[in-house]
Amino acid sequence: MGRILAIDYGRKRCGVAVTDPLQIIANGLPTVPTHELMNFLKRYCAEEQVETIIVGEPRQMDGTPSESERYIAPFLRQLSREMPDMKVMRRDERFTSVIAHREMLAAGFRKTQRQEKGRADEMSAVIILTEYLENK
């Protein structure tokens, strides 16, 4: 059984989370600059057995795709070209940023910690992956 990796794709940086080999627990990885994401994925998948990559799917409240989708679509095409055997799934990511900020408050993160670039992206990826695991 391989790991499941989740991505909260952003224009500047991407939050990344991964399961343990038994696919029970989701853990955040350091955020990755978007322009380095493909190289990061190739390296990570060469070192660890990854079964599936889940990419967050930003949607409007009415369910239509968000404007951010236009930045994600080229990445998805590149991913399928460069890693053709990898199973890729999408997961609705509405409210993950709000939930991430709420979780940071609940965990007692100081304001400076909450404002660190990438922390919310990492937590959003963990939330995407956790929700996937709970619904699996």
VENWO-V170570 format. One record per run of one state. SS is the DSSP state (helix for helix, strand for strand, loop for the rest). FROM is the first residue (numbers start at 1). TO is the last residue. Records with the same first field share a line. If there is no record, write none. Layout:
BEGIN
SS=FROM-TO / FROM-TO
END
This chain:
BEGIN
loop=1-2 / 9-12 / 20-25 / 48-49 / 58-58 / 60-64 / 66-68 / 83-86 / 93-95 / 107-110 / 115-118 / 136-136
strand=3-8 / 13-19 / 26-33 / 50-57 / 59-59 / 65-65 / 87-92
helix=34-47 / 69-82 / 96-106 / 111-114 / 119-135
END
